Amino acid sequence: MTGSADGLGRLAAASLLAAGHAVIVHARSPERAAALRPLTDQGARVVIGDFTDRAAVRGIAAELAEDETPDAVVHNAGVWSGPAVMPVNVIAPYLLTALLPGPRRLVYLSSGSHYSGRAAAAGVDWTGRTAGSYADSKLFVTALAAAVARLRPDVYSNAVDPGWVPTKMGGADAPGDLEQGHRTQEWLAAGDDPAADVSGGYWYHRERRDPHPAVGDAAFQDRLLDALAEETGTAL
Ligand SMILES: NC(=O)c1ccc[n+]([C@@H]2O[C@H](COP(=O)([O-])OP(=O)(O)OC[C@H]3O[C@@H](n4cnc5c(N)ncnc54)[C@H](OP(=O)(O)O)[C@@H]3O)[C@@H](O)[C@H]2O)c1
């Protein structure tokens, strides 16, 4: 569960742990990992790495590849604005997906904002030198989820819109249901329910919805994957 020191990632990790699953939690730094103490006390393992640092993302993939492959990865870490948007919301989940091919279940946190993203993978500043568009980043990560579903038929890969919910990102006045905001990710990741053996979906509160038309466009997916491979030097 990436980005589990706070918000939806923390809530999802806590409830998967409470349901008896082995959970690996993630924080950007040792200081933020301190917030995970209640979960590590219950047996969660921690990995640490700042997702604006590609070497740290690669380090986490290598660390996880050394042990038994996790059954599922929930790509949850995200930022709303600023130069970290593309590195955290797109490059990190892409690299983890490319470098850790074993998990059977992949869940990518999308957003209703992805509908207003621009379906253009060229000319994007992936580096974090300039501020990135959140809407674009969520369109890209939703298309990544669909591309993985297409290219890895043995994997269940899905994207989830958690709704606008009251976390650090969503803000205290967010109108959505915080509980509903993390249940779909848990359901898709846990593998307890045969109904969750699905791939290529875009989900909101356990209901499948139609994403932005570019998400299912194989030509757009391929342009995006090419741009990410060129940018990172790592192919999917
Ligand atoms: N809340 C909403 O209304 C909403 C709506 C649609 C989609 N989403 C998506 O849901 C996901 C979770 O969001 P949330 O609402 O739970 O937000 P949040 O409370 O701000 O939590 C985001 C998590 O990502 C981590 N993170 C951010 N930058 C990082 C970095 N550079 N390296 C490593 N970890 C980093 C944060 O760590 P720190 O705690 O250390 O900052 C935190 O654990 C995101 O992908 C978001 O885009 C949220």
Ligand as a Chemical Component Dictionary entry (heavy atoms), coordinates in Angstrom:
data_LIG
# 
_chem_comp.id                   LIG 
_chem_comp.type                 NON-POLYMER 
_chem_comp.pdbx_formal_charge   0 
_chem_comp.three_letter_code    LIG 
# 
loop_
_chem_comp_atom.comp_id 
_chem_comp_atom.atom_id 
_chem_comp_atom.alt_atom_id 
_chem_comp_atom.type_symbol 
_chem_comp_atom.charge 
_chem_comp_atom.model_Cartn_x 
_chem_comp_atom.model_Cartn_y 
_chem_comp_atom.model_Cartn_z 
_chem_comp_atom.pdbx_ordinal 
LIG N1  N1  N 0  -9.131  12.668 -0.969 1  
LIG C1  C1  C 0  -9.775  12.793 -2.099 2  
LIG O1  O1  O 0  -10.815 13.486 -2.169 3  
LIG C2  C2  C 0  -9.330  12.073 -3.342 4  
LIG C3  C3  C 0  -10.130 12.139 -4.477 5  
LIG C4  C4  C 0  -9.737  11.455 -5.630 6  
LIG C5  C5  C 0  -8.564  10.731 -5.627 7  
LIG N2  N2  N 1  -7.787  10.683 -4.504 8  
LIG C6  C6  C 0  -6.528  9.921  -4.583 9  
LIG O2  O2  O 0  -6.460  9.018  -3.493 10 
LIG C7  C7  C 0  -5.077  8.794  -3.141 11 
LIG C8  C8  C 0  -4.910  8.986  -1.652 12 
LIG O3  O3  O 0  -5.215  10.340 -1.356 13 
LIG P1  P1  P 0  -5.591  10.862 0.098  14 
LIG O4  O4  O 0  -6.831  11.640 -0.051 15 
LIG O5  O5  O -1 -5.517  9.765  1.072  16 
LIG O6  O6  O 0  -4.415  11.919 0.291  17 
LIG P2  P2  P 0  -3.457  12.199 1.540  18 
LIG O7  O7  O 0  -4.212  12.084 2.816  19 
LIG O8  O8  O 0  -2.785  13.480 1.210  20 
LIG O9  O9  O 0  -2.426  10.984 1.502  21 
LIG C9  C9  C 0  -1.543  10.871 0.428  22 
LIG C10 C10 C 0  -0.483  9.859  0.786  23 
LIG O10 O10 O 0  0.526   9.899  -0.245 24 
LIG C11 C11 C 0  1.790   10.075 0.394  25 
LIG N3  N3  N 0  2.757   10.805 -0.433 26 
LIG C12 C12 C 0  2.613   12.044 -0.967 27 
LIG N4  N4  N 0  3.768   12.425 -1.551 28 
LIG C13 C13 C 0  4.648   11.406 -1.381 29 
LIG C14 C14 C 0  6.000   11.229 -1.738 30 
LIG N5  N5  N 0  6.710   12.182 -2.369 31 
LIG N6  N6  N 0  6.600   10.066 -1.405 32 
LIG C15 C15 C 0  5.917   9.100  -0.748 33 
LIG N7  N7  N 0  4.630   9.234  -0.358 34 
LIG C16 C16 C 0  4.007   10.384 -0.668 35 
LIG C17 C17 C 0  1.466   10.894 1.628  36 
LIG O11 O11 O 0  2.533   10.876 2.540  37 
LIG P3  P3  P 0  2.650   12.033 3.669  38 
LIG O12 O12 O 0  1.545   11.734 4.650  39 
LIG O13 O13 O 0  4.014   11.889 4.201  40 
LIG O14 O14 O 0  2.410   13.333 2.942  41 
LIG C18 C18 C 0  0.213   10.191 2.106  42 
LIG O15 O15 O 0  0.515   9.005  2.800  43 
LIG C19 C19 C 0  -4.261  9.757  -3.992 44 
LIG O16 O16 O 0  -3.705  9.083  -5.090 45 
LIG C20 C20 C 0  -5.281  10.768 -4.450 46 
LIG O17 O17 O 0  -4.924  11.395 -5.661 47 
LIG C21 C21 C 0  -8.135  11.331 -3.365 48 
# 
loop_
_chem_comp_bond.comp_id 
_chem_comp_bond.atom_id_1 
_chem_comp_bond.atom_id_2 
_chem_comp_bond.value_order 
_chem_comp_bond.pdbx_ordinal 
LIG N1  C1  SING 1  
LIG C1  O1  DOUB 2  
LIG C1  C2  SING 3  
LIG C2  C3  SING 4  
LIG C2  C21 DOUB 5  
LIG C3  C4  DOUB 6  
LIG C4  C5  SING 7  
LIG C5  N2  DOUB 8  
LIG N2  C6  SING 9  
LIG N2  C21 SING 10 
LIG C6  O2  SING 11 
LIG C6  C20 SING 12 
LIG O2  C7  SING 13 
LIG C7  C8  SING 14 
LIG C7  C19 SING 15 
LIG C8  O3  SING 16 
LIG O3  P1  SING 17 
LIG P1  O4  DOUB 18 
LIG P1  O5  SING 19 
LIG P1  O6  SING 20 
LIG O6  P2  SING 21 
LIG P2  O7  DOUB 22 
LIG P2  O8  SING 23 
LIG P2  O9  SING 24 
LIG O9  C9  SING 25 
LIG C9  C10 SING 26 
LIG C10 O10 SING 27 
LIG C10 C18 SING 28 
LIG O10 C11 SING 29 
LIG C11 N3  SING 30 
LIG C11 C17 SING 31 
LIG N3  C12 SING 32 
LIG N3  C16 SING 33 
LIG C12 N4  DOUB 34 
LIG N4  C13 SING 35 
LIG C13 C14 SING 36 
LIG C13 C16 DOUB 37 
LIG C14 N5  SING 38 
LIG C14 N6  DOUB 39 
LIG N6  C15 SING 40 
LIG C15 N7  DOUB 41 
LIG N7  C16 SING 42 
LIG C17 O11 SING 43 
LIG C17 C18 SING 44 
LIG O11 P3  SING 45 
LIG P3  O12 DOUB 46 
LIG P3  O13 SING 47 
LIG P3  O14 SING 48 
LIG C18 O15 SING 49 
LIG C19 O16 SING 50 
LIG C19 C20 SING 51 
LIG C20 O17 SING 52 
# 
